[in-house]
């Protein structure tokens, strides 16, 4: 657990990521775990917002296109999720993230 004083010196506590993409995935997973406690984080709405963020703000075109293709083609049964399926949205993100991890590892091998 992170103590309140972490807000004064966050560098000592925020060391889990060393790249922009890691930070994005962390943010996406954190939003998925919010599961409706934040407006706009219900299943389908959450994934739609994440898709919009990736489409408009992700700088790696290859990565962005891979994500959008997977999303738009309903990879990992995304289109079968119910609109309010919070757990399904969170699991879809994990499946997508795992797919990206395997793909990147193979490319870097």
HELIX and SHEET records of a PDB file:
HELIX    1   1 UNK A    4  UNK A    7  5                                   4    
HELIX    2   2 UNK A   10  UNK A   12  5                                   3    
HELIX    3   3 UNK A   20  UNK A   34  1                                  15    
HELIX    4   4 UNK A   43  UNK A   57  1                                  15    
HELIX    5   5 UNK A   61  UNK A   72  1                                  12    
HELIX    6   6 UNK A   75  UNK A   80  5                                   6    
HELIX    7   7 UNK A   86  UNK A  108  1                                  23    
END                                                                             
